Amino acid sequence: MKKTGLIVLLVLSAYFLQGCLVVEKMVFDVRLMSDTTGYAVVTAFNVSSDAVGNKEFDDDVALLADMNGGDGFLDYMREFGREVLERHLYIEDGKLNGSCKFTFKSVKNVESIQYDGEYYYLRVNNENTRLGETNGTVIEKDGFKWVVWEKGARSLNFEFYNTSKAKTRDLVPAFKGILK
């Protein structure tokens, strides 16, 4: 089951959306080594499941297990031009969080950030997503927010919050079972 209208932003969220996983907050720290190459660290906070049935919930737990140590996640990331350097899921303050560090050869492989030779820019869909802090300039136009960074920027930071009111199920107990 795909979760539509959710914060489908990058790496973890794209992978999570293969099931019914919901991420409350995503933080992106993109470091450019050239105009278009570099690495990114993406952190997902409060990962839960919106699965109604037990089969879908079990599918979400299987995704977590793969994210935590399987090759499927690595293959998935490679398909989208991302080479994973580090990844881990962890429990903090009773919530399941995850982090992934990866390299990229094209900045557009990170949330479809565009580079036109003068500026980097990212379009944010306002439906079920709220833009948090960023080190870029925010411009609102035609129902969208755009984050813009100048050409010389070497650090592109932004965060998103999921504003969907979907009812969710806690994944912490299931994740603890994966760790055993």
C-alpha positions as CSV (number, residue, x, y, z in Angstrom):
1,M,0.0,0.0,0.0
2,K,1.4,3.4,-0.9
3,K,0.9,6.3,1.3
4,T,-0.1,9.2,-1.0
5,G,0.1,12.9,-0.1
6,L,2.6,12.1,2.6
7,I,6.0,13.7,3.0
8,V,7.7,11.7,0.3
9,L,11.0,13.3,0.7
10,L,14.2,11.5,-0.1
11,V,15.9,8.4,0.8
12,L,14.2,7.2,3.9
13,S,10.8,8.5,3.2
14,A,10.8,7.2,-0.4
15,Y,11.9,3.8,0.9
16,F,9.4,3.9,3.7
17,L,6.5,4.6,1.4
18,Q,6.8,1.2,-0.2
19,G,4.8,0.1,2.8
20,C,2.6,2.2,5.2
21,L,5.3,3.9,7.2
22,V,4.8,7.4,8.3
23,V,7.6,9.8,9.2
24,E,6.7,12.8,11.4
25,K,9.8,14.9,10.6
26,M,12.6,14.6,8.0
27,V,15.9,16.6,8.3
28,F,18.2,16.9,5.3
29,D,21.9,18.0,5.5
30,V,23.3,18.1,2.0
31,R,27.0,18.8,1.5
32,L,28.2,19.6,-2.0
33,M,31.8,18.7,-3.0
34,S,31.3,20.2,-6.5
35,D,28.4,22.0,-8.1
36,T,26.4,18.7,-8.4
37,T,28.1,16.0,-6.3
38,G,28.4,15.3,-2.6
39,Y,26.9,13.5,0.2
40,A,23.7,13.8,2.3
41,V,22.6,12.8,5.8
42,V,18.9,12.3,6.1
43,T,17.3,11.8,9.5
44,A,13.7,10.6,10.0
45,F,12.0,11.2,13.4
46,N,9.1,9.3,14.9
47,V,8.7,6.5,12.3
48,S,5.3,4.8,12.7
49,S,2.9,2.7,10.7
50,D,-0.5,3.6,9.4
51,A,-1.3,0.0,8.6
52,V,-4.8,-1.1,9.5
53,G,-4.4,-4.8,9.1
54,N,-1.8,-7.1,10.6
55,K,-0.4,-8.2,7.2
56,E,0.4,-4.6,6.2
57,F,1.9,-4.0,9.7
58,D,4.1,-7.1,9.2
59,D,5.1,-5.7,5.8
60,D,6.2,-2.5,7.5
61,V,8.2,-4.5,10.1
62,A,9.9,-6.4,7.2
63,L,10.8,-3.0,5.7
64,L,12.4,-1.9,9.0
65,A,14.4,-5.1,9.2
66,D,15.7,-4.6,5.7
67,M,16.4,-0.9,6.3
68,N,18.3,-1.9,9.4
69,G,20.6,-4.4,7.8
70,G,19.3,-5.9,4.5
71,D,20.6,-5.5,1.0
72,G,17.3,-4.6,-0.5
73,F,17.5,-1.1,0.9
74,L,21.1,-0.7,-0.5
75,D,19.9,-1.8,-3.9
76,Y,16.9,0.5,-3.8
77,M,19.1,3.5,-3.0
78,R,21.5,2.6,-5.8
79,E,18.6,2.6,-8.3
80,F,18.2,6.3,-7.4
81,G,21.8,7.3,-7.7
82,R,22.6,7.1,-4.0
83,E,25.5,5.0,-2.5
84,V,24.8,4.3,1.2
85,L,27.8,5.0,3.5
86,E,26.0,4.6,6.8
87,R,22.5,3.7,8.0
88,H,20.8,2.9,11.3
89,L,17.6,2.9,13.1
90,Y,17.4,3.7,16.8
91,I,15.0,4.4,19.6
92,E,15.2,7.7,21.3
93,D,12.7,9.1,23.9
94,G,10.5,6.2,23.1
95,K,10.3,6.9,19.4
96,L,11.7,5.1,16.4
97,N,14.1,7.2,14.4
98,G,16.4,6.5,11.5
99,S,19.4,8.0,9.8
100,C,21.1,7.4,6.4
101,K,24.3,8.9,5.0
102,F,24.9,8.5,1.2
103,T,26.9,10.0,-1.6
104,F,25.4,11.2,-4.9
105,K,26.8,12.1,-8.3
106,S,23.9,14.4,-9.1
107,V,22.2,16.7,-6.6
108,K,18.9,16.0,-8.2
109,N,19.1,12.6,-6.6
110,V,18.4,14.3,-3.3
111,E,14.7,15.2,-3.2
112,S,14.9,16.3,-6.9
113,I,16.9,19.4,-6.0
114,Q,17.6,21.3,-9.2
115,Y,20.7,23.2,-10.2
116,D,20.5,25.6,-13.1
117,G,24.1,27.0,-13.1
118,E,23.1,30.0,-10.9
119,Y,20.9,28.6,-8.2
120,Y,19.9,25.4,-6.4
121,Y,16.2,25.1,-5.8
122,L,13.7,22.7,-4.3
123,R,9.9,22.8,-4.7
124,V,7.8,21.8,-1.7
125,N,4.3,20.5,-2.1
126,N,2.2,22.1,0.7
127,E,-0.3,19.2,0.8
128,N,0.4,17.2,4.0
129,T,3.9,18.7,4.3
130,R,5.2,21.8,6.2
131,L,8.6,23.2,5.5
132,G,10.6,23.7,8.7
133,E,14.0,25.3,9.1
134,T,16.2,25.9,6.2
135,N,19.4,27.8,5.4
136,G,18.0,28.7,2.0
137,T,15.6,31.5,0.9
138,V,11.9,30.5,0.9
139,I,9.6,31.8,-1.8
140,E,5.9,31.1,-1.9
141,K,4.2,30.9,-5.4
142,D,1.2,29.1,-6.9
143,G,0.5,27.0,-3.8
144,F,4.0,25.8,-3.5
145,K,7.0,26.9,-1.4
146,W,10.4,27.0,-3.1
147,V,13.7,26.9,-1.3
148,V,16.5,28.6,-3.2
149,W,20.2,28.6,-2.5
150,E,22.9,30.5,-4.5
151,K,25.4,28.8,-6.7
152,G,28.3,29.1,-4.1
153,A,26.4,27.3,-1.4
154,R,28.1,24.1,-0.2
155,S,25.6,23.2,2.5
156,L,21.9,22.8,1.7
157,N,19.8,22.2,4.8
158,F,16.1,21.8,5.2
159,E,13.4,19.9,7.1
160,F,9.9,18.8,6.5
161,Y,7.0,17.9,8.8
162,N,4.2,15.6,8.0
163,T,0.9,17.3,8.6
164,S,-1.3,14.3,7.8
165,K,-3.7,13.3,10.5
166,A,-3.5,9.6,9.7
167,K,-3.9,7.3,12.7
168,T,-0.6,5.4,13.3
169,R,0.7,2.4,15.1
170,D,3.9,2.4,17.2
171,L,6.8,0.4,15.7
172,V,9.1,0.5,18.7
173,P,8.1,-2.9,20.1
174,A,8.4,-4.5,16.7
175,F,11.8,-2.9,16.1
176,K,13.0,-4.2,19.5
177,G,12.0,-7.7,18.3
178,I,14.2,-7.2,15.2
179,L,17.2,-6.4,17.4
180,K,16.9,-9.6,19.4
